[in-house]
Amino acid sequence: MKTNNSPENLFDKVLKKATLKQDVYSNTLNSFKLFKESVIEITEEFKKQLSPDEKRISFEYKDKGEFEFEMKFAGDVLIFVMHTNIFEFSRNHEVMRTSYIKEDNERSYCGVINIYNFLADSFKYNRENDLGYLIGRIFVNKEKHYFIEGKRELGWLYNNFPTSVINKENAHDIIEKAIEYTISFDLLTPPYDAVKEVTVYDMQTSIDNMPISTGKRLGFKFQADQDGIK
């Protein structure tokens, strides 16, 4: 007979949690592969539509390993990164209040795929002080259900976690929304006071190596930034 403190009972708990996390990891990795496939297809489609005069506009896909890849277009880079660990939401997260999670708490364990936006020139010129932005993150659970946290401008705050199952079609849709958001998220001139002083050393080095950060919203704060990703 097993007791709550018996080695057999403890083994069962460890096995159950480990199996759950492995299932979630596998679903997240398979979902990440769907995003890779979709980005490759979209990139190739963009290239086909370029006229000879538009060849200077780059559309590129770069595989950076099993858990990272990037898509470059029109001066921007989207970097997709899958975290290798599994997470559970805090008790205060709104998803924990849904009937979907209350019916089965294991559904709250998710893998995470992050989408970052950087300026292409930040990498081209090795501007290490430049900033990138997390514009969205996709959570995938043991049932391959997903939801997205992202900037409100994206309209990505899905409330249909109980019914949304990740597949090639909606992975493609998510990428298109990321591109649409990125091209409308323009580089703004930083406030004058933020760049009015520069050292002699900075001026003697290449402008691309100056320790002055470049970012699309550097020095600005919008309500949308406060309401978006925490």
RAMORA-V204196 format. One record per residue. RES is the residue in one letter. PHI is phi in whole degrees, -180 to 180 (NA if undefined). Layout:
res: (RES & RES)
phi: (PHI & PHI)
This chain:
res: (M & K & T & N & N & S & P & E & N & L & F & D & K & V & L & K & K & A & T & L & K & Q & D & V & Y & S & N & T & L & N & S & F & K & L & F & K & E & S & V & I & E & I & T & E & E & F & K & K & Q & L & S & P & D & E & K & R & I & S & F & E & Y & K & D & K & G & E & F & E & F & E & M & K & F & A & G & D & V & L & I & F & V & M & H & T & N & I & F & E & F & S & R & N & H & E & V & M & R & T & S & Y & I & K & E & D & N & E & R & S & Y & C & G & V & I & N & I & Y & N & F & L & A & D & S & F & K & Y & N & R & E & N & D & L & G & Y & L & I & G & R & I & F & V & N & K & E & K & H & Y & F & I & E & G & K & R & E & L & G & W & L & Y & N & N & F & P & T & S & V & I & N & K & E & N & A & H & D & I & I & E & K & A & I & E & Y & T & I & S & F & D & L & L & T & P & P & Y & D & A & V & K & E & V & T & V & Y & D & M & Q & T & S & I & D & N & M & P & I & S & T & G & K & R & L & G & F & K & F & Q & A & D & Q & D & G & I & K)
phi: (NA & -85 & -111 & -60 & -104 & -74 & -58 & -64 & -66 & -65 & -61 & -61 & -66 & -63 & -63 & -64 & -67 & -65 & -65 & -59 & -67 & -67 & -64 & -65 & -59 & -61 & -64 & -67 & -64 & -63 & -66 & -61 & -65 & -64 & -65 & -59 & -60 & -67 & -64 & -61 & -64 & -64 & -61 & -66 & -66 & -60 & -61 & -65 & -86 & -74 & -82 & -55 & -75 & -104 & -65 & -72 & -84 & -92 & -130 & -134 & -115 & -134 & -84 & -116 & 123 & -66 & -119 & -155 & -153 & -136 & -128 & -110 & -160 & 45 & 85 & -121 & -130 & -105 & -113 & -102 & -131 & -97 & -76 & -86 & -100 & -108 & -122 & -119 & -77 & -68 & -60 & -87 & -69 & -61 & -67 & -73 & -92 & -78 & -65 & -58 & -79 & -63 & -71 & -156 & -64 & -64 & -68 & -82 & -84 & -137 & -89 & -130 & -117 & -98 & -120 & -111 & -116 & -128 & -78 & -61 & -66 & -61 & -86 & -59 & -105 & 54 & -85 & -67 & -89 & -69 & -108 & -117 & -132 & -78 & -98 & -174 & -141 & -105 & -105 & -126 & -109 & -66 & -99 & 64 & -78 & -143 & -149 & -123 & -105 & -164 & -62 & -63 & -60 & -77 & 66 & -102 & -82 & -68 & -110 & -110 & -53 & -65 & -119 & -85 & -112 & -67 & -150 & -62 & -65 & -79 & -64 & -62 & -65 & -62 & -64 & -61 & -66 & -65 & -66 & -60 & -65 & -62 & -73 & -97 & -98 & -86 & -76 & -104 & -63 & -68 & -56 & -55 & -64 & -78 & -130 & -76 & -118 & -148 & -84 & -61 & -60 & -61 & -72 & -81 & -96 & -61 & -59 & -74 & -102 & -63 & -79 & -113 & -70 & -114 & -156 & -65 & -127 & -62 & 85 & -112 & -135 & -112 & -59 & -61 & -69 & -75 & -91 & -87 & -66 & -97)
